[in-house]
């Protein structure tokens, strides 16, 4: 029986196989449009579609004026999510990632986070911005509040040795934090602390968190921030913190590149 796959899919699959088997190495230029057209007797549109499939799968990236090149898809490390994570908004420990530090004079200009079990030569930094907004329906459901209720939305971009590692968007009901020293996560005496540490300062004991893990294609803004192609697969974690009364006090969406970072959990068993 003949191959029933569309020609563009056959081209993309053949290129993927060559990359997986080492026939095309990381950093190597994939065959040009004209070469692929001759090999597969295909049109410009068919070849371009095959290359788009390859890029969307994270196998290749275009370099303006030079061509399309094989990308490095090896995992950079893992993000350990456990109750022992350092008390910062990052709420994880970076494992297995130990590249050289930036050379002197090339620092990012952002203060490093406290060492939380990251690689010895890994400096975690981040930028954050907060705005008051109305809770959209899906966030209101996670926080068990009415849609449109006032919340503080904080967006984070995390970097390890100046390389993007994670994005996060957090929502906190202003009914809980407004008028206190912790209303702005990145300002005041409790700045740069995690949810548990900040809310403990105003008498709220956070006792548990729930995380739902999924995946989806990266949006264009996410891809630009994480350094991948739009449509590349990202891991998404929906995390919600609860106090001792079962009240949801914060929820966040965490986004990492699925091809570069593994999400690791340390699960302790109790007798």
Secondary structure per residue as TSV (DSSP state, phi and psi in degrees):
chain	resnum	aa	ss	phi	psi
A	1	X	-	360.0	137.3
A	2	X	-	-72.0	165.1
A	3	X	-	-72.6	119.3
A	4	X	-	-90.8	-3.1
A	5	X	S	-67.7	145.4
A	6	X	-	-58.9	151.6
A	7	X	H	-59.3	-41.6
A	8	X	H	-59.9	-38.4
A	9	X	H	-69.4	-37.3
A	10	X	H	-63.9	-41.8
A	11	X	H	-63.0	-48.3
A	12	X	H	-61.5	-43.1
A	13	X	H	-64.5	-41.0
A	14	X	H	-63.7	-42.4
A	15	X	H	-66.4	-40.5
A	16	X	H	-60.5	-43.8
A	17	X	H	-62.6	-41.7
A	18	X	H	-63.2	-38.5
A	19	X	H	-68.5	-46.0
A	20	X	H	-62.7	-33.9
A	21	X	T	-88.9	-0.9
A	22	X	T	89.0	3.7
A	23	X	S	-67.8	-29.0
A	24	X	S	-121.4	115.1
A	25	X	-	-87.3	163.5
A	26	X	T	-56.4	130.8
A	27	X	T	88.9	-9.7
A	28	X	-	-81.8	145.2
A	29	X	B	-77.4	131.5
A	30	X	-	-77.5	159.7
A	31	X	-	-52.8	145.4
A	32	X	-	-70.3	169.8
A	33	X	H	-57.1	-45.7
A	34	X	H	-64.6	-37.2
A	35	X	H	-65.6	-43.3
A	36	X	H	-68.4	-36.1
A	37	X	H	-61.5	-43.6
A	38	X	H	-67.0	-42.6
A	39	X	H	-64.8	-40.0
A	40	X	H	-109.0	4.3
A	41	X	T	50.7	48.5
A	42	X	-	-113.4	162.7
A	43	X	-	-85.1	168.2
A	44	X	H	-55.9	-46.0
A	45	X	H	-62.1	-39.6
A	46	X	H	-67.1	-44.3
A	47	X	H	-64.3	-43.7
A	48	X	H	-61.2	-38.5
A	49	X	H	-66.0	-40.1
A	50	X	H	-61.7	-41.6
A	51	X	H	-67.9	-36.9
A	52	X	H	-62.5	-39.9
A	53	X	H	-61.7	-41.8
A	54	X	H	-63.8	-43.0
A	55	X	H	-65.6	-44.0
A	56	X	H	-62.4	-30.5
A	57	X	T	-82.5	-0.8
A	58	X	T	83.7	9.9
A	59	X	S	-83.6	-22.1
A	60	X	E	-150.1	159.4
A	61	X	E	-142.4	146.5
A	62	X	E	-87.5	143.5
A	63	X	E	-121.2	118.4
A	64	X	T	-54.1	126.5
A	65	X	T	79.6	-3.6
A	66	X	T	-118.4	-33.7
A	67	X	E	132.2	-160.8
A	68	X	E	-116.5	133.0
A	69	X	E	-126.5	151.9
A	70	X	E	-70.1	131.1
A	71	X	-	-93.3	159.3
A	72	X	-	-85.5	114.5
A	73	X	-	-107.6	6.6
A	74	X	S	-66.6	136.8
A	75	X	-	-58.0	137.6
A	76	X	-	-81.5	-25.8
A	77	X	E	166.9	-166.1
A	78	X	E	-128.7	155.4
A	79	X	E	-109.5	106.0
A	80	X	E	-82.0	119.3
A	81	X	E	-110.1	112.6
A	82	X	S	-152.1	172.1
A	83	X	T	-69.2	-14.5
A	84	X	T	-92.4	7.4
A	85	X	S	-62.3	148.7
A	86	X	-	-61.4	150.2
A	87	X	S	-81.1	76.4
A	88	X	S	-136.7	167.1
A	89	X	T	-59.7	-23.4
A	90	X	T	-62.9	-37.4
A	91	X	-	55.7	36.7
A	92	X	S	-159.6	167.5
A	93	X	E	-116.9	135.4
A	94	X	E	-85.6	127.2
A	95	X	E	-123.6	143.3
A	96	X	S	73.8	15.0
A	97	X	-	-123.3	110.8
A	98	X	-	-141.9	55.7
A	99	X	-	-76.9	168.6
A	100	X	-	-62.6	148.8
A	101	X	-	-69.0	156.1
A	102	X	-	-58.0	143.5
A	103	X	-	-65.0	157.0
A	104	X	T	-56.3	135.2
A	105	X	T	91.2	-3.1
A	106	X	-	-116.9	22.9
A	107	X	-	-67.8	155.9
A	108	X	-	-76.2	-17.4
A	109	X	S	89.3	-1.8
A	110	X	S	-106.7	141.9
A	111	X	-	-67.2	141.5
A	112	X	-	-72.2	152.2
A	113	X	-	-79.1	158.3
A	114	X	-	-58.5	148.9
A	115	X	-	-65.2	123.1
A	116	X	-	-121.2	40.6
A	117	X	S	83.3	18.4
A	118	X	-	-76.0	173.2
A	119	X	-	-55.5	150.9
A	120	X	T	-57.8	-32.9
A	121	X	T	-106.3	23.8
A	122	X	-	-105.5	125.5
A	123	X	-	-108.8	118.0
A	124	X	E	-92.6	126.2
A	125	X	E	-132.9	163.5
A	126	X	E	-156.6	160.5
A	127	X	E	-120.5	147.4
A	128	X	E	-146.2	148.6
A	129	X	E	-140.3	138.7
A	130	X	E	-120.4	142.3
A	131	X	E	-141.7	146.4
A	132	X	E	-82.6	134.5
A	133	X	E	-150.8	175.0
A	134	X	E	-93.9	136.2
A	135	X	-	-66.7	122.4
A	136	X	-	-68.1	164.9
A	137	X	H	-55.4	-46.4
A	138	X	H	-67.0	-32.8
A	139	X	H	-75.8	-38.8
A	140	X	H	-59.7	-39.0
A	141	X	H	-64.8	-40.0
A	142	X	H	-69.3	-31.7
A	143	X	H	-92.5	-4.0
A	144	X	T	57.4	46.8
A	145	X	S	-128.9	170.1
A	146	X	-	-74.8	144.4
A	147	X	T	-58.4	135.8
A	148	X	T	92.3	-7.6
A	149	X	-	-62.0	142.9
A	150	X	E	-69.1	129.9
A	151	X	E	-135.5	160.6
A	152	X	E	-100.5	123.9
A	153	X	E	-105.9	123.4
A	154	X	E	-120.2	127.3
A	155	X	E	-107.8	131.6
A	156	X	E	-119.1	143.9
A	157	X	E	-125.4	118.0
A	158	X	E	-104.1	141.9
A	159	X	E	-131.2	142.0
A	160	X	E	-112.1	115.9
A	161	X	T	49.7	45.2
A	162	X	T	73.2	7.3
A	163	X	E	-107.0	136.0
A	164	X	E	-62.4	136.5
A	165	X	E	-127.3	-35.3
A	166	X	E	-157.7	144.7
A	167	X	E	-113.8	149.9
A	168	X	E	-150.9	143.7
A	169	X	E	-126.0	123.9
A	170	X	E	-115.7	143.7
A	171	X	E	-127.4	130.5
A	172	X	E	-129.1	132.4
A	173	X	E	-63.2	127.6
A	174	X	H	-67.8	-19.2
A	175	X	H	-61.9	-22.3
A	176	X	H	-89.8	-41.6
A	177	X	H	-109.3	-15.5
A	178	X	T	-59.3	134.7
A	179	X	T	84.0	3.9
A	180	X	S	-109.2	174.3
A	181	X	T	-73.0	-9.8
A	182	X	T	-111.0	11.5
A	183	X	S	-61.1	-35.1
A	184	X	S	-106.1	113.9
A	185	X	T	-58.8	-26.5
A	186	X	T	-106.8	13.0
A	187	X	S	-134.3	161.9
A	188	X	S	87.3	-178.1
A	189	X	T	-66.5	-17.4
A	190	X	T	-113.4	23.5
A	191	X	T	-60.4	145.1
A	192	X	T	69.5	13.9
A	193	X	-	-90.1	161.1
A	194	X	-	-76.7	176.7
A	195	X	H	-58.6	-45.4
A	196	X	H	-61.7	-46.4
A	197	X	H	-66.2	-41.2
A	198	X	H	-67.0	-49.4
A	199	X	H	-71.0	-26.3
A	200	X	H	-61.2	-30.3
A	201	X	T	-67.0	-19.7
A	202	X	T	-113.5	22.3
A	203	X	T	84.5	13.9
A	204	X	-	-105.9	121.1
A	205	X	-	-97.0	111.4
A	206	X	E	-84.6	122.0
A	207	X	E	-109.6	-18.1
A	208	X	E	-159.2	163.8
A	209	X	E	-137.0	146.8
A	210	X	E	-116.7	134.5
A	211	X	E	-125.3	131.3
A	212	X	E	-112.3	124.1
A	213	X	E	-108.6	131.4
A	214	X	E	-146.5	-170.0
A	215	X	E	-147.5	157.4
A	216	X	E	-167.9	170.1
A	217	X	E	-71.2	145.1
A	218	X	-	-72.3	138.1
A	219	X	-	-74.0	167.6
A	220	X	H	-60.9	-46.7
A	221	X	H	-62.1	-38.7
A	222	X	H	-64.2	-43.5
A	223	X	H	-61.9	-41.7
A	224	X	H	-63.2	-40.3
A	225	X	H	-73.1	-34.9
A	226	X	H	-92.1	-8.8
A	227	X	T	77.6	39.6
A	228	X	S	-135.6	178.7
A	229	X	-	-82.6	144.5
A	230	X	T	-57.8	135.4
A	231	X	T	94.0	-10.3
A	232	X	-	-64.4	152.8
A	233	X	E	-73.1	131.2
A	234	X	E	-122.7	149.1
A	235	X	E	-89.0	132.6
A	236	X	E	-121.4	129.0
A	237	X	E	-118.5	122.5
A	238	X	E	-95.9	111.8
A	239	X	E	-114.7	132.9
A	240	X	E	-130.4	131.2
A	241	X	E	-98.1	143.3
A	242	X	E	-128.3	145.5
A	243	X	E	-89.4	-176.0
A	244	X	T	-64.3	-19.2
A	245	X	T	-93.0	5.2
A	246	X	S	82.2	9.2
A	247	X	-	-80.1	133.5
A	248	X	E	-75.3	122.3
A	249	X	E	-110.0	-12.2
A	250	X	E	-165.9	146.6
A	251	X	E	-141.9	150.8
A	252	X	E	-149.6	154.4
A	253	X	E	-108.8	122.8
A	254	X	E	-111.8	133.5
A	255	X	E	-129.9	126.9
A	256	X	E	-135.4	156.3
A	257	X	E	-68.9	123.9
A	258	X	T	-69.4	-26.4
A	259	X	T	-84.6	-15.3
A	260	X	T	-114.0	-22.6
A	261	X	E	-130.7	130.5
A	262	X	E	-94.0	146.2
A	263	X	E	-99.1	123.0
A	264	X	E	-115.9	139.3
A	265	X	E	-122.6	136.6
A	266	X	-	-104.9	106.4
A	267	X	-	-105.3	111.4
A	268	X	-	-90.2	134.7
A	269	X	-	-98.3	137.2
A	270	X	-	-107.7	146.5
A	271	X	-	-76.5	360.0
